[in-house]
Amino acid sequence: MPFMYYGYGFVLIGFLIALLAQWNVKSTYSKYKKIHNSRGITGAMAARQILDQNGLYHVRIESVSGELTDHFDPRTNVVRLSDGVYNNTSVAAVGVAAHEVGHAIQYAQEYAPMRLRAAIIPATQIGSTLSYPLVVLGVIFQALPLIDLGILLFSLVVLFQLVTLPVEFNASRRALNTLGSSHILDSNEVSQSGKVLTAAALTYVAALATALLNLLRLIAIRGNRD
């Protein structure tokens, strides 16, 4: 029974880590969205320039509602930029836009971690949906194979979060290098954009930590059944 309590402790720690990461990215983004770049380039303009420099003329840029809802959709070859990024000239907006373009470039160049992440998405979705119900059923019916299967499926979620890290860090590195080398931002502005992208990247580190802690909780539940 005490081991079960440790399992709930894992959940609490994971929640606090995720909460701290979200607070950090929002506060950092809020700070640097007030600082506008010297060239007056918007997020959409920066995205278009970087896409064209890499020969990705076919990739479109669209505006999407919300804050920090920016993403690249490989199914439609569209970079979607949030309201606060698309027409905004802040160093935060330009950095976020360049980061999403980094994903488009990864996809075009068949960047290995990006391909792996895309390949395991279906299995990850199954794992996130079925893992906990299987563990609960295993506990109710005292069926260890069901618990083991639930743990195995949740391990796919952890794998997805792990593979996501190099994808996100690489996109940020591409973004900052391009913003500097193409003179879209000056060196100080690149540094400021980098702080926003670093804060955003830490949310993925937090997601991995949370997934690992939840996996440990399931293992703790399994250990309590022996």
N, C-alpha and C positions, 0 to 999 in steps of 0.2 A: 504493500500500500504506500509507504513513503516514497518509493520509486515513482509512483503515479504522480505524487505531488511535485517531484522534480520535473516531470513532464509538463505540468502547467507552468512551472517556472520558465521553461524554455519558450513557451508561447508568449509570456509576459516580456521576456527579454527581447524576443523578436519584434514584438509590437513597439517597444520603446526605441529600438534601433531604427525601424522603419519611420516612426514618427519624427525622430531627430533628423533623419536624412531628408524627409519631406520639408521640414521646417527650414533646414539649411538651404535647400535649393530655392525655395520660394523667397526667402529673405535675401539671398544673393542675387537672384534674378530681379527682385524689386529694387535693389540698390543700383544695379548697373543698367536697368532699363531707363533710368533717369539721365544717364550720361550719353550724349549723342556724338557720333563720330564726326570728325572734322570735314569729311568729304560729302556728308549728307546722303550717303548711300543707304537705301532701305534694305530690309531683309530680302525682299523679293528681287531687288536689283542685284544684290550680292549673289543670291542663289543662281540667277540667270547667267551672270558672268562666269561663275565657276563651272556651271554645267556646260556652257558653250566652249570654255577653254579645254574641257575634256571630251569634246565631240558629242556630247549628249543633247543634241538639239531637239531630239524627239521627246525628251522628258519635260512634261508640263509643270507649271507651278500654279497652285490654287490656294485660295484663302479658306480657312476653316474656322468655325467659331470656337470660343473657349480660350483658356490660358494654358500654355505649355501642352497643347494638344498637337504639336507639330510632329509630322512623321513622313516617311517615304513609303508609298504603296507600290511594291514591285509588280503587282498584278495589272495595274493600269499605267505604270510608269509616270506617277504623279508625286511631286513633292508638295505636301500640304502644310502651309504655314498658318499659325494661329493669328487672330486679329491683332495681337500685340506685337507680332513679328513682321507680318507681310508688308505693311506700309510704314514701319517704324524705323527710325535711323539710329536707334540706340546701339551701343556696342554689344549689349545682351542680345538684341534682335538679330544683328548680323552674325554673331557667333552661333546662335541656335540654327539660323538658316543654313549656314555653311556646314554645320554638323549633319543636318538632314541630307544635304547634297552629298556629303561624304558617304552616306548609306547608298545613294544612287550610284555613286562611282564604284563602291564595293560590289554592288550587284552586277554592274556592267563588266567588271573585271573578274567576276566569279571568285571573289575573295573566299577562301576556304571556310573560315568560321561562319561567315554569312550563309554559305550553302549548307553547312552542317545544321545550323540553327533552323533554317527553313525546312530541312528534311525531317527534323524530329518534332516539329510543331504538332502534327496530328497525334503522335504518340503522347506528347506532353499534355495535350488537351484531354485525352482519355485518362491519363494518370491523375490530373488534377480533379477530374470529375468523379472517378471511381475509387480512388485510394482511401479516402476517409470512410465512405460507406462500407467498403470491404473490411476495414479494420473494426468498425463498429459491429458489423455482423459477426466477425470472428470472435470478438469479445463476448457478445450475447450468446452465441452458440458454442463458445469455447472451442473454436476451430482454428488452430494455429496456421494451417495452410492459407486460410483467407487473410489472416493478419499479415503473413509473409508476402502474399500477393499484393496487398495494399501497400506495404513498405516498398516493394519492388517498383510498383507503378509510381509512387511518389518520388522515388529516386530519379525518375525521368524528368520530373519538375526541377529537381536540383541540378541535373545535367544541363537542362535548358538555361537556367540562370547562370551556370558556370560558363557555357559557351557564349552567352550574351556579353560577358565582360570584354573579351578581346574585340568583339564587334563594335561596342560602344566606345571603348578607348581608342581604337584605331580610327573611327570616324571623327572623333574630336581632334586627334593628332593631325589627320589630313586637313581638317577645317582650319586649324590654327596655322599650319604651314602655308596653306594656300592664301589665307587672309594677309599674311605677311609678305610672301613672295610676289603676290599680285598687287601689292600696295593698295589693297582695299581698305585696310586699317593701318595706322602707324604702329610702331612697336609698343607704345604704351597702351594703345587701344586693344592690340592683340592680347596683351597681358591681362587686361580687364575682362575681355571675352573669355580668356582661358579660365578665369576664376568661376565664371558662370558654368562653363562646360565641365569643370572639375566637380563642382557641386552637383551637377546633374548626373555625372558618372558615379558619384558616391551613392546615389539612390539605387543603382544596379548592384553595387557592392552590398548595400543593406538588404536588397531583395534576396541575394544569394545567402547572406547570413541568416535571414529569416527562414528561408527554405531549409537550410541545414539544421537550424534549431527545431523546426517542425518535424524534420526527419528523425532527429534524436528523440523527440517526444514519442513518435510512433515506435521507435526501437525500445524506448523505456516501457511503453505499454506492452510490447511483445515480451520484454524481459520479465514483467510482472505476471505473465501467464505461465511461466515455467514452474 
